[in-house]
């Protein structure tokens, strides 16, 4: 088993592990409905669904697009839903997605109309293999401010608030910056929609 970090930055595959948790009795239909709609189109990424989540790997922009689309497909106006995301880049275990790195950047075309809804998010950014990483994390949080996501510090994480389109555009910007400055990094994010905790 290879557990060595990608210290030379040679592995360029971006990965994201996505789990969907609808707070509704019909959660199976919501989860599988989103996954199955994505499986019906030709995706520009490698994907695999297991007991816990679906993993997408390939070119960064395409991975972000696919994961955003999955969240939009699983969204329902009246359902409190939580999405758990782990973005990662720099681990040597991603080599079996190499063939997807040459795919052009492309939107995911599905038959369902995709909504741009409000999201609340908490996320943490982790840098590995670099001793001086705090300045990079500060810059990544500053990007969230520029994106209009109103970052707020909290214990062990940063809270964001905005639209799903703005959030994933920011994730793409943060990953791009990290790719240029950090050799191995992970973003752990929890996205909540329609939470009853926000009601007065």
Secondary structure, DSSP 8 states (H G I E B T S, - for coil): ----B-TT-----EEEEEEEEESSTTHHHHHHHHHHHHHTS--SSEEEE-SS-EEEEESHHHHHHHHHHHHHHH--TT--EEEEEEEEE-BGGGGGGGGGTTS-------SS-----EEEEEEEEEEES-S--HHHHHHHHHHHHHTT---EEETTEEEEEEEHHHHHHHHHHHHHHHHHH-SEEEEEEEEEES-GGG--
